[in-house]
């Protein structure tokens, strides 16, 4: 890890079947790690990204789309809340 300050969340697109994050990656950080599955409006299966985020150590997972304002509000409220 070059700079752990940049690891505040893990983001995977809905079409990401694999991940670059090793299992329990989030455990090496000294803060809560959330996961974000973006582009959920594409119709792709989001189970693989959700599974990868959980394996990487995300404690809470948000599913967002730029076309769904409510999903973005929920994420922002959680982060800044």
C-alpha positions in Angstrom: 0.0 0.0 0.0 1.6 3.2 -1.1 -0.7 5.6 0.8 -3.5 4.1 3.0 -5.2 7.5 3.2 -6.6 6.9 -0.2 -8.3 3.6 0.8 -11.5 4.8 2.4 -13.8 2.7 0.2 -13.6 0.0 -2.4 -15.4 0.6 -5.6 -16.3 -2.0 -8.2 -18.4 -1.6 -11.3 -21.4 -3.9 -11.8 -19.6 -5.6 -14.7 -16.5 -6.4 -12.6 -16.3 -10.2 -12.3 -12.9 -10.1 -10.6 -11.2 -7.9 -8.1 -7.7 -6.5 -7.6 -8.2 -6.6 -3.8 -7.0 -9.6 -1.9 -9.2 -11.3 0.7 -9.4 -9.3 3.9 -7.8 -6.3 2.3 -9.9 -4.0 4.5 -8.6 -5.5 7.7 -5.2 -3.9 7.1 -6.8 -0.4 7.3 -7.5 1.5 10.5 -11.0 2.6 9.5 -14.3 1.3 8.4 -14.2 0.1 4.8 -17.3 0.5 2.7 -17.9 -1.0 -0.7 -19.6 0.7 -3.6 -21.0 -1.1 -6.6 -21.5 1.5 -9.4 -23.3 1.3 -12.7 -26.0 -1.0 -11.3 -28.3 0.4 -14.0 -26.5 -1.6 -16.7 -28.5 -4.7 -15.9 -25.5 -6.8 -15.2 -25.5 -9.3 -12.3 -24.1 -7.5 -9.2 -23.6 -10.6 -7.1 -20.0 -11.1 -8.1 -19.0 -7.5 -7.2 -20.9 -7.8 -3.9 -19.1 -11.0 -3.1 -15.7 -9.6 -4.0 -16.4 -6.5 -1.8 -17.3 -8.7 1.2 -14.3 -10.9 0.7 -12.1 -7.7 0.6 -13.5 -6.6 3.9 -16.2 -4.1 3.1 -18.6 -3.9 6.1 -21.3 -2.0 4.2 -22.1 -2.1 0.5 -23.9 0.6 -1.5 -25.3 0.0 -4.9 -25.4 3.2 -6.9 -26.3 4.6 -10.3 -26.1 8.1 -11.6 -29.6 7.7 -12.8 -30.9 6.9 -9.3 -30.5 10.1 -7.2 -31.7 8.3 -4.0 -28.8 5.8 -4.1 -26.3 8.7 -4.4 -28.0 10.5 -1.5 -27.8 7.4 0.7 -24.1 7.1 0.0 -23.4 10.8 0.6 -25.4 10.8 3.8 -23.5 7.8 5.1 -20.1 9.3 4.3 -20.8 12.9 5.4 -23.6 12.1 7.7 
